[in-house]
Amino acid sequence: MRKLGVSIYINKDSTEKISEYLNLASKYGFKIVFTTLISVEEENFEEYYKKFIYLVKYANSIGMEVIVDLEPKVLKRLNVSYDNLNEFKGMGLYGIRLDLGYSGIEESIMTFNDMGLKIVVNMSNGTKYIENILSYMPNKDNILGCHNFYPHRYTGLSYEHFEKCCRQFKKLGITTAAFISSNDATFGPWPITEGLCTLEMHRDLPIELQAKHLFATDLIDYVIIGNAYASEDELKKLSNLNKHKLEFKVHLAENITDIDKKIVLEEFHFVRGDVSEYVVRSTQSRIKYKGHKFLPYNTFDIKRGDILIDNYLYQNYAGELQIALKDMKNSGKTNVVGRIDESELFLLEYLKPWKKFGFVEA
């Protein structure tokens, strides 16, 4: 199940302000809350820990699940050991993320806690860490993978490395998470505030496009806003996002016909299995509208990202919807009925055979 999440930082604001933010996120369907005890100042730890316990229970009361970022020294301070997690009993935590892990056997033992607590492991390093844990026969149902976030510009993951790390976990059937960055939020757990995303390529993108990209990869299950506080407008945009089907933002031609508009925006689209390097083909509309005469218009040359519908001159292909993957000459048999927003053209790479997709008018 794919979920959206927000982050809170208990050493930054009052419980009242954080609770208001959680209420807002819950209103828009967000389910995950990420927080950390790693960056809490030593001298204020006890005060913030009490605040943390209150906020975990509050998040639970409004239907949200809390993951806390920890490391061995924090666990030691709480008198928690890998084979005794009773400190967290009754608290309502969903998971504990081990930013710095153990040797593998410890993590495997932790997965057998009697609270159903998820053990969330760092998935950004690209080592054989997860395979090592699995070699010790853990309760796999209680393992999650979660990427790091990166507050320093130019230090986020490359897409190539991100994909490699994700595939390590997905091939093992493990739920995965990654972070996106609000463009309206002002802080995170550290003093640097240059965004808080996993992928460097996301740092300045609109927040909904970051999330759309992560879901489109089919490599990430939980998408979490890393910094606080995202604006209500951003939360609303994310809540409207289709988490399971890639929906492109499209600019329709001003003179598009009613039936062509209906095909683009209302029909169910999926990529044919016998893929072309020139176009993505969605062919069901040519069957449904077989009796309609699609007259030629907008038959100018085709650019990558154009939305196409073949006209009657293409005979039995008339009514078929396509997305151009390359620039092409137009024979006059194809109508250019719209165009994918320039910012989303890179998402065309994720239209694999049989992938379901759709369009939302910009």
MARLUMRO-801458 format. One record per residue: x, y, z of N, C-alpha, C in turn. Coordinates in steps of 0.05 Angstrom, whole numbers, padded with zeros to 5 digits, always signed. Each point is the difference from the previous one (the first is absolute). Last residue first. Layout:
! MARLUMRO-801458
XYZXYZXYZ/...
END
This chain:
! MARLUMRO-801458
-00076+00415-00347+00015+00021+00015-00017+00024+00004/-00035-00104-00012+00003+00026-00014+00014+00020+00018/+00015-00107+00001-00015+00020+00015+00005+00027-00013/+00009-00113-00026+00007+00028-00003-00018+00017+00017/+00043-00110-00003-00023+00018-00006+00010+00028-00002/+00030-00117+00008+00006+00029+00001-00025+00016-00006/+00051-00107+00018-00025+00015-00001+00007+00030+00003/+00061-00086-00040-00003+00020+00021-00025+00016-00005/+00038-00070-00058-00023-00005+00017-00004+00019+00023/+00096+00003-00043-00023-00016-00010-00021-00006+00020/+00054+00087+00023+00009-00027-00009-00024-00016-00010/+00027+00102+00027-00023-00013-00013+00009-00026-00012/+00056+00066+00046-00012-00020+00017-00024-00014-00012/+00052+00073-00039+00018-00023+00002-00013-00022+00016/-00039+00087-00011-00006-00018-00022+00017-00026+00002/+00009+00078+00058-00016-00023+00010-00008-00019-00022/+00046+00084-00014+00018-00021+00008-00015-00024+00011/-00046+00080-00027+00009-00016-00022+00018-00023+00008/-00044+00075+00052-00006-00028+00005+00010-00019-00023/+00006+00098+00003+00013-00009+00024-00003-00030+00005/-00044+00047-00074+00029-00004-00004+00014-00011+00025/-00103-00023-00023+00015+00023+00011+00030-00006-00001/-00064-00046-00072+00007-00003+00028+00017+00024+00009/-00073+00005-00080+00028-00003+00006+00004-00004+00030/-00081-00006-00089+00010+00011+00026+00029-00005+00003/-00050-00026-00078-00022+00010+00016+00008+00012+00027/+00031-00029-00107+00013+00007+00026-00020+00014+00017/-00015-00073-00084-00007+00025+00012+00016+00004+00026/+00015-00060-00096+00000+00000+00029-00005+00028+00011/+00013-00026-00093-00020-00019+00009-00003+00000+00031/+00064+00050-00055-00027+00012-00003-00022-00019+00010/+00096-00014+00006-00009-00006-00027-00027+00014-00006/+00085+00026+00067-00028-00007+00000-00010-00003-00028/+00101-00011+00052-00015+00013-00021-00029-00010+00003/+00062+00001+00088-00006-00015-00024-00014+00018-00021/+00056-00012+00106-00010+00018-00021-00004-00015-00026/-00010-00056+00091+00021+00013-00016-00013+00021-00018/-00052-00050+00059+00025-00003+00015+00023+00013-00015/-00115+00012+00004+00025+00000-00016+00024-00003+00019/-00101-00039+00013+00017+00021+00011+00026-00002-00016/-00109-00031-00024+00029-00005+00003+00013+00023+00014/-00104-00049-00028+00016+00021+00013+00028-00009+00003/-00084-00024-00073+00021-00010+00018+00015+00023+00012/-00069+00008-00068-00009+00000+00028+00020-00010+00020/+00008-00033-00100-00014+00025+00008-00011-00002+00028/+00045-00069-00056+00014+00012+00023-00014+00024+00011/-00027-00048-00081-00007-00015+00024+00015+00009+00026/+00008+00068-00076-00019-00022-00002-00005-00014+00026/+00051+00082-00023+00015-00024+00008-00018-00025+00002/-00035+00086-00021+00018-00007-00022+00017-00024+00007/-00061+00043+00062-00012-00021-00017+00018-00008-00023/+00050+00038+00087-00026+00007-00013-00008-00021-00020/+00062-00002+00097-00001-00004-00029-00027+00007-00012/+00049+00041+00088-00022-00018-00007-00001-00002-00030/+00075+00036+00084-00009-00004-00027-00025-00018-00001/+00071+00066+00064-00022-00019+00002-00013-00002-00027/+00106+00030+00028-00026+00007-00011-00020-00023+00004/+00095-00002+00024-00018+00009+00020-00027+00009-00010/+00082+00004-00065+00000-00018+00023-00019+00012+00022/-00022+00031-00098+00022+00003+00019-00003-00020+00022/-00037+00016-00110-00004-00010+00027+00025+00003+00016/-00049+00055-00089+00020-00020+00008+00000-00004+00030/-00093+00031-00042+00028+00009-00003+00019-00021+00011/-00101+00006-00009+00016-00022-00011+00029+00010-00005/-00094+00034+00038+00026+00001+00014+00019-00022-00010/-00091-00028-00031+00006+00028+00009+00027-00002+00015/-00077-00071-00058+00027+00011+00004-00001+00028+00011/-00079-00073+00021+00009+00017-00022+00028+00011+00006/-00059-00089+00028+00019+00019+00012+00012+00017-00022/-00092-00061+00012+00019+00009-00020+00017+00022+00012/-00053-00090+00046+00003+00030-00002+00020+00007-00021/-00024-00091+00031-00019+00011-00020+00003+00030-00003/+00054-00051+00063+00004-00010-00027-00018+00013-00021/+00023+00008+00101-00011+00021-00017+00004-00007-00030/+00029-00061+00069-00025+00011+00011-00013+00020-00019/+00085-00037-00022-00021-00021-00001-00027+00012+00009/+00077+00053+00004-00006-00004-00028-00021-00022-00004/+00034+00020+00087-00019+00021-00010-00006-00004-00029/+00064-00055+00048-00028-00007+00004-00020+00020-00011/+00102-00001+00001-00015-00007-00024-00030-00005+00005/+00098+00050+00028-00023-00008+00015-00023-00005-00020/+00116+00013-00003-00026-00005-00012-00021-00009+00020/+00100+00057-00014-00015-00017+00019-00028-00002-00011/+00090+00020-00062-00025+00009+00013-00008-00020+00021/+00085-00007-00046-00009+00026-00010-00025+00010+00015/+00046-00086+00009+00018+00020+00010-00009+00028-00007/-00065-00088+00019+00015+00014-00021+00019+00019+00013/-00054-00096+00038+00007+00028+00001+00016+00010-00024/-00070-00077+00034+00020+00001-00022+00008+00029-00005/-00064-00016+00067+00023-00016+00007+00021+00000-00021/-00068+00084+00020+00000-00027-00013+00026-00015+00007/-00041+00074+00066+00019-00003-00021-00002-00028-00012/-00084+00056+00044+00023-00017+00008+00018-00004-00024/-00096+00060+00039+00023-00004-00018+00021-00019+00012/-00111+00037+00002+00020-00014+00015+00023-00007-00019/-00068+00088-00010+00003-00029-00006+00023-00012+00016/-00024+00095+00005-00019-00018+00013+00004-00030-00006/+00053+00079-00035-00004+00004+00029-00017-00021+00014/+00023-00001-00097+00024+00007+00015-00005-00002+00030/-00073-00013-00059+00019-00022-00003+00025+00006+00018/-00064+00068-00008-00010-00022+00016+00019-00024+00000/+00019+00073-00056+00004+00007+00029-00009-00022+00018/-00018-00010-00091+00029-00003+00005+00007+00007+00029/-00088+00015-00029+00005-00029+00002+00029-00006+00005/-00028+00090-00013-00011-00011+00025+00006-00029+00003/+00068+00060-00056-00028-00007-00002-00009-00013+00026/+00080+00076-00012-00005-00029+00003-00030-00006-00002/+00054+00086-00006-00021-00009-00019-00006-00030+00002/+00068+00043+00054-00024+00017+00003-00023-00009-00017/+00074-00070+00039-00003+00020-00022-00025+00016+00003/+00045-00042+00088-00015-00008-00023-00001+00022-00021/+00068-00033+00082-00012+00025-00011-00014-00008-00026/+00028-00060+00094+00000+00004-00029-00013+00027-00007/+00048-00070+00080-00013+00026-00003+00002+00007-00029/-00001-00104+00036+00015+00023-00011-00016+00026+00001/+00000-00097+00057-00018+00019-00014+00017+00025-00007/+00010-00109+00036+00015+00024-00009-00019+00017-00016/-00028-00069+00080+00000+00003-00029+00014+00026-00007/-00009-00026+00091+00003-00026-00013+00001+00001-00030/-00014+00074+00064+00024-00014+00010+00006-00026-00016/-00049+00099-00019-00006-00029-00003+00025-00015+00006/-00026+00099+00040+00017-00015-00018-00009-00029-00001/-00034+00072+00057-00014-00004-00025+00015-00017-00020/+00037+00026+00084-00023-00016+00006-00016-00007-00025/+00074+00060-00004+00008-00027+00003-00023-00019+00005/-00018+00092-00005+00010-00010-00026+00008-00029+00002/-00023+00044+00080-00023-00005-00017+00008-00012-00027/+00068+00028+00059-00013-00024+00010-00025-00008-00017/+00044+00081-00019+00016-00023-00008-00012-00026+00009/-00042+00080+00026-00003-00003-00029+00017-00024-00009/+00006+00027+00089-00025-00014-00005-00004-00005-00030/+00101+00008+00034-00024+00017+00000-00025-00017-00005/+00090-00036+00051-00010+00004-00027-00026+00017+00002/+00080+00008+00071-00026-00012-00004-00008+00005-00029/+00082-00046+00025-00025+00010+00013+00000+00031-00002/+00049-00093-00055+00003+00024+00016-00028+00009+00010/+00009-00081-00053+00022+00000+00019+00002+00024+00018/-00081-00060-00050+00012+00028-00002+00021+00002+00022/-00029-00094-00047-00002+00016+00024+00013+00027-00005/-00041-00098-00046+00013+00025-00008-00005+00020+00023/-00003-00114-00018-00007+00023+00017+00016+00024-00009/+00009-00077-00053-00027-00004+00011-00009+00023+00017/+00075-00021-00087-00005+00013+00027-00029-00003+00008/+00036-00029-00085+00021-00009+00018-00004+00010+00029/-00046+00019-00089-00009-00026+00012+00021-00012+00019/-00003+00087-00052+00022-00019-00002-00009-00028+00008/-00058+00076+00009+00002-00010-00028+00022-00020-00003/-00013+00047+00082-00020-00021-00004+00002-00012-00028/+00058+00072+00020+00006-00023+00017-00020-00023-00004/-00016+00082-00046+00023-00014-00010+00006-00025+00016/-00066+00058+00030-00010-00014-00024+00023-00016-00012/+00020+00057+00072-00015-00023+00008-00009-00017-00024/+00043+00082-00018+00018-00018+00014-00014-00026+00008/-00052+00068-00035+00015-00014-00022+00021-00018+00013/-00052+00054+00056-00017-00021-00011+00015-00015-00022/+00042+00076+00041-00002-00023+00019-00016-00023-00012/+00058+00068-00061-00025+00001+00015-00004-00026+00016/+00101+00021-00020-00024-00006-00015-00025+00005+00017/+00097+00007+00023-00015+00024-00007-00025-00005-00016/+00056-00073+00034+00003+00021+00020-00017+00025-00007/+00015-00092-00044-00026+00009+00010+00002+00027+00014/+00076-00052-00033-00015+00011-00023-00027+00012+00008/+00057-00048+00062+00009+00028-00005-00016+00012-00023/-00039-00076+00068+00013+00003-00027+00008+00029-00005/-00040-00019+00083+00018-00023-00004+00016+00003-00026/-00037+00086+00060-00009-00021-00018+00020-00023+00000/-00017+00099+00040+00004-00025+00016-00011-00024-00016/+00034+00116-00004-00017-00021-00009+00007-00026+00015/+00050+00073+00022+00000+00001-00029-00017-00021-00013/+00033+00035+00097-00028-00001-00010-00001+00004-00030/+00068-00024+00096-00001+00006-00029-00029-00004-00011/+00022-00021+00092-00001+00029-00005-00003+00007-00030/-00041-00094+00036+00026+00013+00001-00002+00029-00008/-00076-00059+00000+00013-00006+00025+00027+00013+00003/-00069+00050-00062+00001-00029+00005+00015-00005+00026/-00056+00090-00056+00021-00013+00016-00003-00031+00000/-00057+00066-00048+00023+00017+00007+00021-00015+00016/-00085-00015-00082+00010-00006+00027+00026+00015+00006/-00046-00001-00086-00010+00020+00019+00010-00004+00028/+00016-00059-00075+00012+00025-00008-00009+00023+00018/+00011-00111+00019-00018+00022-00003+00015+00025-00008/+00030-00105-00018+00005+00025+00014-00021+00021-00006/+00014-00116+00007-00002+00022-00018+00002+00026+00016/+00029-00112+00017-00008+00027+00008-00001+00019-00024/-00015-00114+00018+00020+00020-00007-00013+00028+00006/-00013-00119+00014-00008+00028+00004+00022+00018-00009/-00041-00113-00005+00020+00021-00002-00011+00028+00004/-00017-00117+00016-00012+00026-00003+00022+00022+00002/+00020-00102-00034+00000+00017+00024-00012+00027-00007/+00024-00084-00054-00028+00004+00009-00003+00017+00024/+00079-00024-00056-00004-00017+00024-00028+00004+00012/+00030+00050-00075+00002-00028-00009-00004-00020+00023/+00003+00094+00018-00025-00008-00013+00001-00029-00009/+00078+00042+00039-00021-00005+00019-00026-00011-00013/+00076+00023-00054+00009-00019+00020-00022-00008+00019/-00014+00069-00062-00004-00026-00011+00010-00022+00019/+00014+00091+00023-00029-00007+00001-00004-00029-00010/+00086+00039-00008-00006-00006+00028-00029-00010+00003/+00029+00029-00085+00014-00024+00008-00007-00008+00028/-00034+00081-00032-00013-00022-00013+00013-00027+00008/+00041+00080+00030-00026-00003+00012-00014-00025-00011/+00079+00028-00041+00005-00013+00026-00026-00006+00014/-00007+00048-00081+00012-00027-00005+00004-00015+00026/-00028+00091+00002-00021-00019-00006+00010-00028-00004/+00052+00064+00067-00005-00001-00029-00022-00019-00005/+00005+00050+00096+00007-00023-00016-00003+00005-00030/+00023+00083+00067-00021-00021-00003+00009-00022-00019/+00047+00084+00022+00009-00025+00013-00021-00022-00002/-00005+00095-00033+00019-00016-00016+00009-00025+00014/-00042+00071+00065-00003+00000-00030+00023-00015-00013/-00035-00019+00100+00021+00015-00014-00004-00003-00030/-00055-00048+00064-00005+00029+00002+00020+00018-00015/-00041-00105-00008+00025+00015-00002-00004+00030+00000/-00044-00108+00030-00004+00025-00013+00025+00017+00002/-00016-00114-00003+00007+00025+00014-00012+00024-00014/-00049-00098-00008+00023+00015-00009+00007+00023+00020/-00049-00097+00020-00005+00029-00003+00026+00014-00007/-00056-00104+00014+00024+00014-00009-00007+00030-00003/-00041-00088+00064-00004+00021-00020+00026+00012-00008/-00042-00093+00058+00022+00016-00011-00010+00020-00021/-00050-00071+00049+00005+00023+00017+00025+00016-00009/-00031-00081-00043-00024+00017+00001+00005+00026+00016/+00064-00073-00004+00001+00018-00023-00023+00020-00001/+00052-00052+00077-00028+00001-00007-00002+00021-00022/+00095-00049+00005-00018+00018+00015-00029-00005-00006/+00095-00046-00021-00028-00010+00002-00017+00018+00017/+00095+00010-00032-00005-00008+00028-00030-00006+00006/+00032+00032-00085+00014-00025+00004-00003-00010+00029/-00034+00085-00028-00017-00022-00007+00013-00028+00003/+00050+00080+00016-00021-00003+00020-00018-00024-00006/+00065+00022-00064+00013-00010+00025-00021-00005+00022/-00026+00042-00081+00004-00029-00004+00013-00013+00025/-00010+00093+00000-00026-00013+00003+00002-00030-00005/+00080+00052-00010-00011+00002+00028-00026-00016+00002/+00069+00018-00073-00015-00025+00003-00013-00001+00028/+00019+00096-00050+00016-00023+00008-00018-00025+00001/-00025+00096-00019+00007-00017-00022+00018-00024+00006/-00044+00081+00050+00029-00005-00002+00009-00019-00022/-00091+00033+00034+00013+00018-00018+00030-00007-00006/-00077-00035+00061+00003-00013-00026+00015+00017-00020/-00021-00021+00113+00010+00020-00019+00005-00014-00027/-00075-00037+00071+00029+00000-00005+00007+00020-00022/-00080-00028+00078+00004+00015-00025+00030+00004-00005/-00075-00064+00056+00028+00008+00002+00008+00011-00028/-00099-00009+00055+00016-00003-00024+00028+00009+00005/-00074-00043+00071+00015+00024-00007+00017-00005-00025/-00063-00056+00055-00004+00004-00028+00015+00024-00010/+00002-00039+00089-00017+00023-00004-00007+00004-00029/+00062-00065+00044-00028-00008+00002-00020+00023-00003/+00102-00022-00047-00013+00014+00023-00029-00007+00001/+00071-00028-00065-00018-00018+00015-00011+00012+00025/+00065+00043-00058-00025-00004-00016-00020-00019+00014/+00089+00018+00035-00019+00022+00004-00026-00004-00014/+00073-00059-00015-00013-00005+00026-00021+00021+00005/+00053+00011-00076-00019-00023-00004-00014-00006+00026/+00066+00067+00001-00024+00009-00014-00020-00023-00003/+00084-00022+00036-00016+00017+00019-00026+00009-00013/+00063-00048-00052-00014-00018+00019-00017+00016+00019/+00051+00052-00059-00018-00017-00015-00016-00019+00019/+00064+00072+00026+00015-00019-00018-00018-00018-00016/-00032+00099+00031+00017-00019+00015+00014-00019-00021/-00036+00105-00022-00009-00026+00009+00020-00016+00016/-00031+00107-00022+00024-00017+00001-00008-00027+00011/-00071+00050-00015+00017+00015-00018+00028-00013-00002/-00096-00040+00025+00027-00002+00009+00018+00015-00020/-00109+00006+00030+00020-00001-00022+00028+00001+00011/-00103-00034+00035+00025+00015+00008+00020-00004-00023/-00117-00003+00008+00026-00011-00007+00023+00016+00012/-00095+00009+00023-00002-00018-00023+00027-00012-00007/-00039+00037+00099+00018+00004-00022-00006-00020-00022/-00042+00011+00090-00014+00003-00025+00018+00006-00024/+00011-00019+00101+00003+00027-00009-00015+00004-00026/+00011-00084+00051-00023+00017+00007+00001+00028-00010/+00092-00048+00004-00026-00014+00003-00022+00019+00008/+00097+00017-00012-00019+00010-00020-00027-00013+00002/+00074-00025+00055-00004+00029+00005-00021+00011-00019/+00033-00091-00006-00024+00005+00016-00004+00029+00006/+00065-00059-00054-00011+00026-00010-00024+00008+00017/+00087-00071-00005-00020+00009+00019-00010+00027-00007/+00071-00046-00046-00017-00023+00008-00021+00007+00021/+00063+00065-00036-00012-00012-00023-00018-00024+00007/+00010+00077+00071+00019-00017-00014-00014-00014-00022/-00014+00092+00070-00011-00019-00019+00022-00016-00013/-00001+00079+00063+00002-00027+00012-00014-00021-00017/+00015+00095-00022-00027-00009+00008+00000-00027+00014/+00081+00036-00034-00010+00020+00018-00028-00007+00011/+00038-00053-00068+00014-00005+00025-00010+00020+00021/-00032+00010-00087-00012-00023+00012+00013-00006+00027/+00038+00067-00051-00026+00009+00010-00014-00023+00014/+00081-00017-00043+00005+00016+00024-00026+00010+00012/-00001-00052-00083+00006-00015+00024+00004+00017+00025/-00063+00041-00072+00025-00012-00004+00008-00013+00027/-00096+00040-00058+00017-00005+00024+00027-00010-00008/-00103+00043-00036+00027-00005-00008+00018-00001+00025/-00110-00021-00014+00020+00017+00012+00028-00009-00008/-00112-00006-00032+00027-00012-00002+00020+00019+00012/-00115-00013+00003+00024+00015+00005+00025-00018-00003/-00110+00011-00035+00020-00019+00010+00027+00013+00001/-00114+00031+00004+00027+00002-00013+00019-00019+00013/-00097+00025+00023+00004-00020-00021+00026+00001-00014/-00032+00052+00078-00012+00010-00025+00007-00018-00024/+00032-00019+00087-00028+00006+00005-00014+00011-00024/+00095-00018+00001-00016-00025-00001-00030+00006+00003/+00060+00071+00011-00001-00008-00029-00017-00025-00002/+00017+00029+00087-00019+00018-00014-00003-00008-00029/+00064-00045+00052-00028-00008+00008-00020+00018-00014/+00089+00021-00014-00005-00026-00011-00028-00009+00006/+00030+00080+00039-00006+00003-00028-00004-00027-00014/+00026+00002+00092-00026+00013-00003-00008+00001-00029/+00087-00030+00020-00020-00020+00008-00029+00011-00004/+00072+00060-00015-00001-00020-00020-00022-00021+00006/+00021+00064+00064-00015+00013-00022-00004-00021-00022/+00055-00025+00070-00027+00001+00009-00019+00012-00021/+00091+00001-00018-00009-00027-00001-00029-00002+00010/+00048+00082+00005-00010-00006-00027-00010-00028-00003/+00038+00027+00083-00023+00017-00006-00012-00007-00027/+00080-00043+00026-00023-00010+00015-00025+00016-00006/+00083+00027-00041-00011-00025-00010-00025-00009+00015/+00064+00080+00002-00029+00003-00001-00014-00027-00006/+00097+00011+00003-00010+00012+00025-00030+00002+00002/+00044-00035-00080+00004-00017+00023-00013+00012+00025/-00038+00023-00098+00022+00007+00017+00001-00017+00025/-00041-00034-00094-00009+00014+00024+00025+00005+00018/-00005-00049-00087+00009+00028+00000-00008+00016+00025/-00025-00093-00015+00029+00001-00004+00010+00029+00004/-00092-00038+00000+00012+00007+00026+00030+00003-00002/-00090+00009-00074+00027-00009+00008+00006+00007+00028/-00088-00019-00078+00013+00019+00019+00027-00013+00008/-00095-00012-00071+00028-00005+00006+00011+00020+00019/-00100-00043-00033+00013+00022+00014+00029-00009+00005/-00090-00032-00068+00026-00005+00013+00010+00026+00013/-00083-00004-00051-00002-00022+00020+00026-00003+00016/-00067+00075-00062+00027-00009+00005+00000-00020+00023/-00077+00052-00040+00005-00029-00005+00028-00010+00005/-00043+00090+00014+00005-00005-00028+00010-00029-00006/-00020+00030+00089-00023+00009-00015+00003-00007-00030/+00073-00012+00059-00020-00022+00002-00025+00007-00016/+00066+00066+00007+00010-00022-00016-00020-00023+00000/-00018+00072+00057-00003+00008-00028+00009-00022-00019/+00012-00013+00092-00029+00001-00006-00004+00006-00029/+00087+00005+00033-00009-00028-00003-00029-00001-00007/+00035+00084+00020+00011-00009-00025-00009-00029-00006/-00021+00037+00083-00016+00013-00021+00009-00009-00027/+00050-00028+00074-00026-00014-00001-00018+00012-00022/+00083+00042+00018+00004-00025-00013-00027-00016-00003/+00000+00080+00049+00004+00006-00028+00004-00026-00016/-00010-00008+00094-00025+00011-00012+00004+00004-00030/+00073-00027+00054-00018-00022-00006-00025+00009-00014/+00086+00062-00012-00017-00010+00022-00017-00023-00009/+00096+00016-00049-00025+00015+00006-00016-00012+00023/+00090-00031-00028-00003+00025-00015-00024+00016+00009/+00034-00092+00023+00016+00020+00013-00003+00028-00013/-00044-00080-00032-00010+00006+00026+00016+00021+00015/-00027-00023-00104+00025+00002+00015-00005+00011+00027/-00052-00054-00091-00001+00019+00022+00026-00001+00015/-00047-00033-00103+00021-00001+00021-00005+00022+00020/-00066-00062-00074+00013+00026+00007+00020-00005+00021/-00052-00065-00083+00007+00007+00027+00012+00028+00003/-00061-00081-00066+00014+00026+00002+00006+00006+00029/-00016-00099-00058-00008+00020+00020+00016+00025-00003/-00031-00105-00047+00016+00025-00002-00011+00021+00019/+00000-00113+00001-00017+00024+00000+00018+00025+00000/
END
